[in-house]
Amino acid sequence: MQALISLYDKTGIEVLAPALLEAGYSIIASGGTAEALRQLGIEHTKVEDLTGFPSLFDGRVKTLHPAIHGPILADRSKEEHLDELRSQRWSPIDLVVVNLYPFDADPSVELIDIGGPALVRAGAKNFASVTVVVDPDDYGWLLERLAEGTNLDDRRQLAAKAFAYVSAYDARVANWLEDDTAVLSIHKVLHLRRAMELRYGENPHQSGAFYVDDGVQEGWGNAQWLGTEAPSYLNIFDADAAQRLLERLGSDPACVIVKHGGPCGVARRGTIVDAYIEAFEGDPLSAFGGVVAINRPLTDELAQAMLERPKFDVLVAPGVLDHAEELILAKRRRSRIVLFPGAPSTLGIRSVAGGYLVQPADELESTEELRLVTSKEASPSELADAWLAIAVAQAGASNTVTIVKGQSAVGVGQGQPSRVDASKIAVTKAGSKAHGGAAASDAFFPFPDGLETLIDAGVTTIVAPSGSVKDDEIAAIAERAGIAFYFAPRRHFRH
């Protein structure tokens, strides 16, 4: 029996190679792998000794030779293939252990692996007879099977993993060659790997899974879930919505509460405990069973404050201190705490019949970009509330109108087919807290009714994008009401 080993990542070779020799395999090795085996004192045959050709063109050509690929690809069920092997004095290669250059580490032409993928594909194609291993994590599993050998199902699964591995590698190279800085390039190659089976999908009768793009090391695939219950589809969906808004809010202690994909509580305060309490008070009814995200570690004091209020399903936090985890999970056994390490924004991708809609992340404007169109100007604190109202409106489902007062979201009207209905919901939820508050709309007011609803509730600063044929009328109504009104440069629809 023969094993071909060609590795960039040589993790575990010092255990794998001796075990293969002991099991009766002879080892063929290429380039740096052969040198590593030499230093370990492990018997092997160098590829060039088998092919009769040295490594060529700075190592670009080493294993691309019939003496290597023939013994891998020969169909052992066909006598004529076996005759050809014998005529060439080649012995079959039964095991291929290969991993590839880490292209993502320093993308360049020299890190585009050619021979490695060819070996992997050859071994995977001939899985009827050949075992191909591309993941060092599978070495232990392989060693357990050396005595009895792998079966056809084993080899088929390893072959599928091998083709997926090469496909992911090719996807990263393709994206780089096409210019991976272009957000909407002609080809957007994704290679998705299932990272987690979920408890269920959007509804309990649907199955669900979480996939990551191979090569992406950050995000929910690296999150640590604490608790006894596995996350569901909506747990991750809502947690992501909460975390994305939280990351917009800067470095002050902040809390976001999300229910069904939209924010129902948002606050910034001097302490994380106060931020949580104020966010919860923004809409206590909706907060029940929601997702809470905080930008400070969970402490015993905060855990106690949470236990004094209706339960959350998921808490997203950067860390946990003292006994906070035990305090929460002892009384809320079905709640989950997820430690999220952070990640940059990714492309927005949605499936439609026969294709996908793709867009970059939505940009949030600064207060410097707002254009005052009334004689009354907002105070610095009112302008800060207006900006927070914009951020919350951006995170809500359209149509969205939000009211913020004292850096707390006190009224969120979202997911409505008309803007006046969204305004009415925001005012109803805010109640008396609307007086002196700042409001934002995710798009322009097509008619005065939504604006007038906010003015009648006592809101004194309002921001909305321009673009309506009634912009001048809207600005005139705001001027007569004596409020500060600003046009924003962008709308923020989110469906």
C-alpha positions in Angstrom: 0.0 0.0 0.0 1.2 3.5 -0.8 0.3 6.9 0.7 1.1 10.2 -1.0 1.6 13.1 1.4 1.9 16.7 0.3 1.2 19.3 3.0 1.5 23.0 3.5 0.1 22.7 7.1 2.2 19.9 8.5 0.3 19.7 11.8 0.2 16.1 13.0 2.6 14.7 10.4 4.9 13.4 13.2 2.1 11.2 14.4 0.4 10.3 11.1 3.5 9.2 9.1 4.9 6.7 11.6 1.4 5.2 12.0 1.1 4.8 8.3 4.5 3.0 8.1 3.5 0.7 11.0 0.2 -0.1 9.2 2.2 -1.3 6.1 2.1 1.8 3.9 5.1 3.2 2.1 5.1 7.0 1.9 5.6 9.2 -1.1 6.2 12.9 -0.2 6.8 16.1 -2.1 8.9 19.2 -1.5 8.7 20.6 2.0 6.8 17.6 3.2 9.7 15.3 2.2 12.1 17.6 4.0 9.9 17.6 7.1 9.9 13.8 7.1 13.7 13.7 6.6 14.2 15.9 9.7 11.9 13.6 11.6 13.9 10.5 10.4 10.8 9.0 8.8 11.4 6.7 5.8 9.8 8.0 2.5 10.3 8.3 -1.2 10.6 11.7 -2.7 8.3 12.5 -5.6 11.2 13.3 -8.0 12.7 9.9 -7.3 9.5 8.3 -8.5 8.9 10.5 -11.5 12.5 10.9 -12.6 12.1 14.7 -12.8 13.3 17.3 -10.4 11.0 20.0 -9.0 10.7 22.6 -11.8 10.0 26.3 -12.1 10.5 27.2 -8.5 8.3 24.4 -7.4 5.4 25.1 -9.7 5.7 21.6 -11.2 6.4 18.8 -8.8 3.5 16.3 -8.7 2.0 16.9 -12.1 3.2 13.7 -13.6 1.7 10.4 -14.9 3.7 8.5 -12.4 1.8 10.2 -9.6 -1.6 10.7 -11.1 -1.8 7.3 -12.9 -1.4 5.3 -9.7 -4.1 7.5 -8.1 -6.6 7.5 -10.9 -6.4 3.9 -12.1 -9.7 2.1 -11.8 -8.9 -1.0 -9.8 -12.1 -2.7 -11.1 -10.8 -2.7 -14.7 -8.2 -5.3 -15.6 -6.8 -3.1 -18.5 -6.1 -0.3 -16.0 -4.2 -2.8 -13.8 -2.3 -4.0 -16.8 -1.3 -0.5 -17.6 0.0 0.1 -14.1 2.0 -3.1 -14.3 3.4 -2.2 -17.7 4.6 1.1 -16.3 5.9 -0.6 -13.1 3.7 1.7 -11.0 2.1 0.6 -7.8 -1.4 2.0 -6.9 -1.6 4.9 -4.5 -4.3 4.1 -1.9 -4.2 7.1 0.3 -3.8 10.8 -0.6 -3.2 13.3 2.3 -3.0 16.9 1.0 -3.7 20.4 2.1 -3.2 23.6 0.2 -1.3 26.9 0.4 -3.1 29.3 2.7 -4.2 31.7 -0.1 -6.1 34.0 2.2 -3.0 34.7 4.3 -1.3 36.7 1.5 -3.2 36.5 -1.8 -0.8 36.4 -4.7 -0.1 34.4 -7.9 2.6 32.4 -6.1 0.0 31.1 -3.6 -2.3 29.8 -6.3 -1.8 26.0 -5.7 -2.1 23.9 -8.9 -0.6 20.5 -8.1 -2.3 20.2 -4.7 -5.9 20.7 -6.0 -5.1 18.3 -8.9 -4.0 15.6 -6.4 -7.1 16.2 -4.2 -9.4 16.0 -7.2 -7.8 12.8 -8.5 -8.0 11.0 -5.2 -11.6 12.2 -4.7 -12.7 11.1 -8.1 -11.4 7.6 -7.5 -13.0 7.3 -4.1 -14.0 3.7 -5.0 -10.4 2.7 -4.2 -8.6 5.8 -2.8 -9.0 7.5 0.5 -8.3 11.3 0.4 -7.8 13.4 3.5 -7.6 17.2 3.4 -8.2 18.1 7.0 -5.6 17.5 9.8 -8.6 17.1 12.2 -9.4 13.9 10.4 -6.0 12.3 11.1 -7.2 10.8 14.4 -10.2 9.3 12.7 -8.0 7.9 9.9 -5.6 6.3 12.3 -8.4 4.5 14.1 -9.3 2.8 10.7 -5.8 1.9 9.5 -6.1 -1.7 10.8 -9.3 -2.6 9.0 -9.2 0.0 6.3 -11.8 2.6 5.2 -15.1 1.5 3.7 -16.8 2.9 0.6 -19.1 5.2 2.6 -16.1 6.6 4.4 -14.3 7.3 1.2 -17.3 8.9 -0.4 -17.8 11.3 2.5 -14.1 12.2 2.5 -14.3 12.7 -1.3 -17.2 15.1 -0.9 -15.3 17.0 1.7 -12.2 17.1 -0.6 -14.1 18.5 -3.5 -15.8 21.1 -1.2 -12.3 22.0 0.1 -10.9 22.6 -3.4 -14.1 24.4 -4.5 -13.7 26.8 -1.5 -10.1 27.4 -2.4 -10.9 28.1 -6.0 -13.7 30.5 -4.9 -11.2 32.6 -2.9 -8.8 32.7 -5.8 -11.6 33.7 -8.2 -12.8 36.5 -6.0 -9.3 37.8 -5.7 -8.6 37.7 -9.4 -11.8 39.5 -10.2 -10.9 42.1 -7.6 -12.5 41.3 -4.3 -12.7 45.0 -3.4 -15.5 45.3 -5.9 -18.7 45.0 -3.9 -20.8 43.9 -6.8 -18.4 42.1 -9.1 -19.6 40.1 -12.1 -19.1 36.8 -10.3 -19.6 36.7 -6.5 -18.4 33.2 -5.6 -19.5 32.0 -2.2 -18.7 28.6 -0.8 -20.9 27.8 2.2 -20.1 25.2 4.9 -22.7 24.1 7.5 -21.4 25.4 10.8 -24.4 24.5 13.0 -27.6 22.6 12.8 -30.3 24.7 14.4 -33.1 23.6 16.7 -35.6 24.4 14.0 -36.1 27.0 11.2 -38.2 30.1 11.1 -41.1 27.9 12.4 -40.9 24.6 14.4 -42.0 22.5 11.5 -39.1 23.7 9.4 -35.6 22.5 9.7 -32.8 25.0 9.8 -29.0 25.3 9.7 -26.4 28.0 9.9 -23.7 28.2 7.2 -20.5 30.2 6.9 -18.5 31.2 3.9 -15.4 29.0 3.9 -12.4 31.3 4.6 -14.4 33.7 6.8 -13.1 33.4 10.3 -15.2 36.0 12.1 -18.9 36.3 13.0 -21.6 34.1 14.4 -19.7 31.0 13.4 -17.2 31.9 16.2 -19.8 32.9 18.8 -20.0 30.8 22.0 -23.4 29.8 23.1 -24.0 29.2 26.8 -27.0 27.3 28.0 -28.7 24.0 27.5 -30.8 24.7 24.5 -29.4 25.0 20.9 -30.2 28.2 19.0 -33.0 28.4 16.4 -33.0 30.2 13.1 -34.7 33.3 14.6 -32.4 33.3 17.6 -29.4 34.0 15.3 -31.5 36.3 13.0 -32.6 38.5 15.9 -29.3 38.4 17.6 -27.6 39.6 14.5 -30.1 42.4 14.1 -29.5 43.5 17.7 -25.7 43.3 17.4 -25.6 45.2 14.1 -27.5 48.1 15.7 -25.5 48.0 18.9 -22.3 48.4 16.9 -23.7 51.6 15.4 -24.1 53.2 18.8 -20.4 53.9 19.7 -18.4 53.2 22.8 -20.8 54.4 25.6 -22.6 51.7 27.6 -25.5 50.7 25.4 -28.3 48.1 25.1 -30.5 47.0 22.2 -33.6 44.8 22.5 -34.9 43.2 19.4 -38.1 41.3 18.8 -39.0 39.7 15.4 -36.0 41.4 13.7 -36.8 44.9 14.7 -35.7 47.1 17.7 -38.2 47.6 20.5 -35.8 49.0 23.1 -32.6 51.0 22.7 -30.7 53.1 25.2 -27.3 54.7 25.9 -26.4 55.5 29.5 -23.5 56.0 31.9 -23.6 52.4 33.1 -24.7 49.2 31.3 -27.2 48.4 34.1 -29.0 51.8 33.5 -28.8 51.3 29.7 -30.5 47.9 30.0 -33.2 49.2 32.3 -34.0 52.2 30.1 -34.0 50.0 26.9 -36.4 47.6 28.6 -38.7 50.4 29.7 -38.9 51.6 26.1 -41.4 48.8 25.4 -41.7 46.3 28.3 -44.4 44.3 26.6 -42.5 43.7 23.4 -39.2 42.9 25.3 -40.7 39.7 26.7 -39.0 36.8 24.9 -36.8 39.1 22.8 -33.0 39.3 22.2 -30.9 41.6 24.3 -27.5 42.9 23.1 -25.1 44.8 25.4 -21.6 46.2 24.7 -20.2 45.5 28.2 -19.6 42.2 29.9 -22.5 40.7 31.8 -22.1 41.3 35.6 -23.8 40.0 38.6 -25.6 43.3 39.1 -26.9 43.3 35.5 -27.9 39.7 35.8 -30.0 40.5 38.8 -31.6 43.4 37.0 -32.5 41.1 34.2 -34.0 38.5 36.5 -36.3 41.2 38.0 -37.9 41.7 34.6 -39.6 39.4 32.1 -37.3 36.9 30.4 -35.3 37.3 27.3 -34.6 34.4 24.9 -31.0 35.4 24.0 -28.5 37.7 25.5 -25.6 38.8 23.3 -22.6 40.1 25.3 -18.8 40.5 24.8 -18.1 38.5 28.0 -19.4 37.3 31.3 -18.0 38.2 34.8 -18.2 36.7 38.2 -21.3 34.4 38.7 -23.5 36.2 36.2 -23.9 33.1 33.9 -24.9 30.9 36.7 -27.4 33.4 38.1 -29.2 33.8 34.8 -29.2 30.1 33.7 -30.2 28.8 37.1 -33.5 30.7 36.9 -33.9 31.0 33.1 -33.0 27.5 31.9 -34.2 28.1 28.4 -32.5 31.4 27.9 -29.2 31.5 26.1 -26.2 33.7 26.5 -24.0 34.1 23.4 -20.5 35.6 23.6 -20.1 37.4 20.2 -16.5 38.3 19.2 -17.5 40.9 16.7 -17.2 40.9 12.9 -17.2 43.4 10.0 -20.4 43.9 8.0 -21.0 41.5 5.1 -22.9 41.7 1.9 -26.7 41.6 2.2 -27.9 38.6 0.2 -31.5 37.4 -0.1 -32.9 34.6 -2.2 -35.7 35.1 -4.7 -37.1 32.7 -7.3 -34.2 31.6 -9.5 -31.6 34.0 -8.1 -30.3 36.3 -5.4 -30.5 40.0 -4.5 -27.1 41.4 -3.3 -26.2 44.8 -1.8 -23.6 46.3 0.4 -24.3 47.4 4.0 -26.5 50.5 4.4 -24.5 53.6 5.4 -25.7 55.6 8.4 -25.2 59.4 8.1 -23.6 61.6 10.7 -25.3 64.7 12.2 -23.0 66.9 10.0 -24.8 65.6 6.9 -28.3 66.7 8.1 -29.7 69.8 6.5 -31.7 72.2 8.7 -34.8 73.6 6.9 -36.5 75.5 9.7 -35.5 78.6 11.7 -35.5 76.6 14.9 -32.3 74.6 15.4 -32.0 71.5 17.7 -29.8 71.7 20.8 -26.8 69.4 20.9 -28.7 66.9 23.1 -31.7 67.0 20.8 -29.5 66.5 17.8 -27.9 63.5 19.5 -31.4 62.1 20.1 -32.2 62.7 16.5 -29.2 60.7 15.3 -30.1 57.8 17.6 -33.6 57.9 16.2 -32.1 57.6 12.7 -30.0 54.6 13.7 -33.1 52.9 15.3 -35.2 53.7 12.2 -32.5 52.2 10.0 -32.7 49.0 11.9 -36.5 48.7 11.9 -38.7 47.2 9.3 -40.1 49.7 6.8 -42.1 51.8 7.1 -40.4 52.9 10.4 -40.8 56.0 12.5 -39.0 56.3 15.8 -39.0 58.6 18.8 -36.0 59.1 21.1 -35.7 61.1 24.3 -32.7 61.4 26.5 -30.8 58.7 24.5 -33.6 56.2 24.9 -36.0 54.9 22.2 -39.4 55.6 23.7 -41.6 54.8 20.7 -40.9 52.6 17.6 -43.5 52.2 14.9 -42.3 49.8 12.3 -43.4 47.3 9.6 -46.3 49.4 8.4 -47.6 49.8 4.9 -48.3 53.5 5.5 -46.0 56.1 7.2 -48.8 57.7 9.1 -49.7 54.4 10.8 -46.0 54.0 11.7 -46.1 57.5 13.2 -49.3 56.7 15.2 -47.8 53.5 16.6 -44.6 55.4 17.6 -46.6 58.1 19.3 -48.9 55.6 21.1 -45.9 53.6 22.5 -44.1 56.8 23.6 -47.1 58.4 25.3 -46.1 61.4 27.3 -42.4 60.7 26.7 -42.9 62.0 23.2 -43.0 65.6 24.6 -39.6 67.2 23.8 -38.4 64.1 22.0 -36.7 63.7 18.6 -38.2 61.6 15.8 -36.8 60.1 12.6 -38.4 58.5 9.6 -36.6 55.9 7.5 -37.9 57.6 4.3 -39.6 60.9 3.3 -43.1 61.9 4.5 -45.2 61.6 1.3 -48.0 63.5 3.1 -48.2 65.9 6.1 -50.3 63.5 8.2 -47.3 61.5 9.6 -45.4 64.7 10.4 -48.5 66.3 12.0 -49.0 63.2 14.2 -45.5 63.6 15.6 -45.9 67.4 16.1 -49.3 66.9 17.9 -47.6 64.4 20.3 -45.1 67.1 21.3 -42.0 66.0 19.4 -39.7 69.0 18.9 -37.0 67.7 16.5 -37.7 65.6 13.4 -35.4 64.1 10.7 -36.6 62.6 7.5 -35.0 62.1 4.0 -35.9 64.5 1.3 -37.3 63.4 -2.0 -41.1 63.9 -1.8 -42.9 66.3 -4.1 -44.3 67.7 -0.8 -40.9 68.5 0.7 -41.5 72.2 0.7 -45.0 71.7 2.3 -43.5 69.5 4.9 -40.8 72.0 5.8 -43.4 74.8 5.9 -45.6 72.8 8.4 -42.5 72.2 10.6 -41.7 75.9 10.5 -45.2 77.0 11.5 -45.1 74.4 14.3 -41.9 75.9 15.7 -40.0 72.6 15.7 -36.5 71.9 14.3 -36.7 69.9 11.1 -33.8 68.3 9.2 -33.6 66.6 5.8 -31.3 63.6 5.8 -29.3 62.7 2.7 -30.4 59.0 2.6 -33.4 56.8 3.1 -33.1 53.6 5.1 -35.7 51.1 3.9 -35.3 47.7 5.4 -37.7 45.0 4.3 
